[in-house]
């Protein structure tokens, strides 16, 4: 099946035009996530802020497909690595913080999770999971699972804390005694469920709007 972006490509686009169109989509997707990253709320006990990025990642992955979606999010990470203030709180990364778990950017694992989540959601969208709200919810949920699996594992390594510690007594004022799930998952569940549902509604609605549901190869 075609992706949403492919279905909206100008008719009769030749090879060179198709490359330019895809490049524009990849850049546009990276800028969307960069913009949503600035909608952030810093929590006092964790280095991971609440942001709008996840919504952008899900929409970009589903709209662009696995390869172009992952490329767009890879470009986003590269833009931050190059020094552009595209990460949450207008931050950027470096080789040291983006390629090795470090307390300096303990949330960097989520950035790499964005790339894999976009690929996962895009892969499912290519199989028609973005055509109905029910299947879109499933696709977005699986994308979130991939994102958090990478992000939480990185966070635990960066902060030298266990992923889960049933005996942990977490201080949600200072972060002392918290495990990685308490720092990097639990505070974000409600917000990410809302973003997941919004993305899952937007994709099928857009398909219906352009009148292309059921088409594609």
C-alpha positions as semicolon CSV with decimal commas, in nm:
position;residue;x (nm);y (nm);z (nm)
1;X;0,000;0,000;0,000
2;X;0,103;0,358;-0,047
3;X;0,178;0,591;0,241
4;X;-0,017;0,911;0,298
5;X;0,272;1,122;0,165
6;X;0,305;0,908;-0,148
7;X;-0,067;0,939;-0,218
8;X;-0,036;1,318;-0,210
9;X;0,265;1,337;-0,443
10;X;0,208;1,551;-0,756
11;X;0,077;1,340;-1,043
12;X;0,333;1,251;-1,308
13;X;0,632;1,334;-1,088
14;X;0,949;1,219;-1,262
15;X;1,250;1,063;-1,091
16;X;1,429;1,390;-1,017
17;X;1,108;1,553;-0,897
18;X;1,032;1,252;-0,678
19;X;1,373;1,282;-0,511
20;X;1,315;1,651;-0,444
21;X;0,966;1,577;-0,309
22;X;1,098;1,309;-0,073
23;X;1,382;1,535;0,042
24;X;1,132;1,810;0,119
25;X;0,919;1,564;0,316
26;X;1,218;1,447;0,519
27;X;1,323;1,803;0,601
28;X;0,965;1,901;0,680
29;X;0,925;1,606;0,913
30;X;1,244;1,692;1,100
31;X;1,131;2,053;1,139
32;X;0,790;1,944;1,267
33;X;0,951;1,736;1,541
34;X;1,196;2,019;1,618
35;X;0,907;2,261;1,660
36;X;0,710;2,025;1,883
37;X;1,024;1,967;2,092
38;X;1,004;2,329;2,206
39;X;0,665;2,261;2,363
40;X;0,833;2,124;2,673
41;X;0,773;2,108;3,046
42;X;1,073;2,036;3,268
43;X;1,009;1,805;3,562
44;X;1,222;1,853;3,876
45;X;1,309;1,487;3,934
46;X;1,405;1,364;3,586
47;X;1,624;1,483;3,296
48;X;1,349;1,378;3,053
49;X;1,106;1,665;2,986
50;X;0,747;1,639;2,872
51;X;0,736;1,749;2,506
52;X;0,522;1,732;2,196
53;X;0,789;1,537;2,006
54;X;0,619;1,200;2,028
55;X;0,317;1,327;1,838
56;X;0,544;1,445;1,558
57;X;0,735;1,117;1,549
58;X;0,416;0,912;1,515
59;X;0,273;1,137;1,244
60;X;0,598;1,152;1,047
61;X;0,648;0,776;1,062
62;X;0,292;0,694;0,958
63;X;0,278;0,957;0,684
64;X;0,619;0,898;0,527
65;X;0,664;0,524;0,566
66;X;0,946;0,322;0,723
67;X;1,245;0,436;0,517
68;X;1,162;0,801;0,464
69;X;1,016;0,835;0,814
70;X;1,330;0,694;0,974
71;X;1,543;0,913;0,747
72;X;1,347;1,222;0,855
73;X;1,400;1,145;1,223
74;X;1,765;1,059;1,155
75;X;1,797;1,400;0,994
76;X;1,641;1,554;1,305
77;X;1,907;1,390;1,524
78;X;2,179;1,501;1,281
79;X;2,052;1,859;1,291
80;X;2,081;1,859;1,670
81;X;2,424;1,695;1,652
82;X;2,535;1,972;1,414
83;X;2,453;2,230;1,680
84;X;2,105;2,347;1,584
85;X;1,887;2,407;1,895
86;X;1,631;2,150;1,783
87;X;1,611;1,927;2,089
88;X;1,383;1,992;2,387
89;X;1,451;2,319;2,570
90;X;1,638;2,445;2,261
91;X;1,927;2,211;2,334
92;X;2,157;2,028;2,095
93;X;2,385;1,728;2,124
94;X;2,742;1,627;2,053
95;X;2,925;1,310;1,958
96;X;2,993;1,242;2,326
97;X;2,631;1,279;2,433
98;X;2,455;1,125;2,133
99;X;2,669;0,816;2,086
100;X;2,743;0,720;2,445
101;X;2,502;0,716;2,741
102;X;2,591;1,024;2,942
103;X;2,425;1,218;3,221
104;X;2,491;1,533;3,013
105;X;2,212;1,426;2,776
106;X;2,054;1,131;2,952
107;X;1,746;1,158;2,732
108;X;1,944;1,097;2,410
109;X;1,817;0,740;2,394
110;X;1,472;0,875;2,321
111;X;1,613;1,052;2,014
112;X;1,737;0,721;1,873
113;X;1,407;0,567;1,980
114;X;1,235;0,827;1,761
115;X;1,414;0,689;1,454
116;X;1,315;0,329;1,526
117;X;0,961;0,423;1,628
118;X;0,911;0,612;1,301
119;X;1,035;0,307;1,110
120;X;0,800;0,077;1,302
121;X;0,493;0,297;1,260
122;X;0,579;0,357;0,895
123;X;0,617;-0,015;0,830
124;X;0,274;-0,079;0,978
125;X;0,123;0,213;0,788
126;X;0,251;0,063;0,462
127;X;0,039;-0,239;0,553
128;X;-0,274;-0,032;0,598
129;X;-0,269;0,012;0,975
130;X;-0,320;0,388;0,937
131;X;-0,655;0,352;0,754
132;X;-0,878;0,305;1,061
133;X;-0,870;0,442;1,413
134;X;-0,853;0,096;1,571
135;X;-0,554;-0,025;1,373
136;X;-0,388;0,317;1,396
137;X;-0,400;0,294;1,775
138;X;-0,222;-0,042;1,750
139;X;0,045;0,100;1,520
140;X;0,104;0,404;1,738
141;X;0,119;0,189;2,052
142;X;0,382;-0,042;1,903
143;X;0,582;0,263;1,796
144;X;0,568;0,395;2,152
145;X;0,687;0,059;2,287
146;X;0,993;0,072;2,062
147;X;1,061;0,434;2,153
148;X;1,049;0,374;2,526
149;X;1,243;0,048;2,510
150;X;1,539;0,237;2,365
151;X;1,494;0,552;2,572
152;X;1,460;0,382;2,910
153;X;1,753;0,146;2,850
154;X;1,974;0,443;2,758
155;X;1,849;0,646;3,054
156;X;1,932;0,366;3,297
157;X;2,286;0,337;3,157
158;X;2,340;0,713;3,156
159;X;2,228;0,763;3,517
160;X;2,358;0,429;3,649
161;X;2,020;0,328;3,787
162;X;1,831;-0,001;3,748
163;X;1,558;-0,018;3,485
164;X;1,320;-0,144;3,752
165;X;1,370;-0,180;4,125
166;X;1,063;-0,299;4,319
167;X;1,224;-0,184;4,644
168;X;1,303;0,167;4,519
169;X;1,166;0,458;4,718
170;X;1,151;0,735;4,461
171;X;1,156;1,101;4,554
172;X;0,952;1,284;4,292
173;X;1,098;1,607;4,422
174;X;1,469;1,533;4,372
175;X;1,478;1,205;4,177
176;X;1,676;1,031;4,449
177;X;1,616;0,658;4,474
178;X;1,420;0,637;4,147
179;X;1,459;0,361;3,890
180;X;1,454;0,424;3,514
181;X;1,083;0,345;3,475
182;X;0,996;0,602;3,740
183;X;1,220;0,859;3,574
184;X;1,151;0,786;3,209
185;X;0,811;0,619;3,168
186;X;0,552;0,662;3,439
187;X;0,536;1,045;3,433
188;X;0,470;1,042;3,059
189;X;0,205;0,772;3,022
190;X;-0,103;0,994;3,031
191;X;0,040;1,255;2,796
192;X;0,165;0,997;2,549
193;X;-0,167;0,814;2,548
194;X;-0,336;1,141;2,452
195;X;-0,079;1,206;2,177
196;X;-0,115;0,848;2,056
197;X;-0,492;0,883;2,032
198;X;-0,464;1,217;1,853
199;X;-0,226;1,072;1,595
200;X;-0,447;0,764;1,556
201;X;-0,747;0,985;1,477
202;X;-0,565;1,227;1,246
203;X;-0,429;0,965;1,005
204;X;-0,757;0,791;0,910
205;X;-0,933;1,129;0,901
206;X;-0,676;1,261;0,655
207;X;-0,714;0,950;0,437
208;X;-1,088;1,007;0,426
209;X;-1,039;1,375;0,352
210;X;-0,828;1,314;0,044
211;X;-1,056;1,034;-0,070
212;X;-0,781;0,778;-0,123
213;X;-0,868;0,512;0,135
214;X;-0,805;0,163;0,006
215;X;-0,582;0,270;-0,283
216;X;-0,210;0,213;-0,317
217;X;0,028;-0,059;-0,406
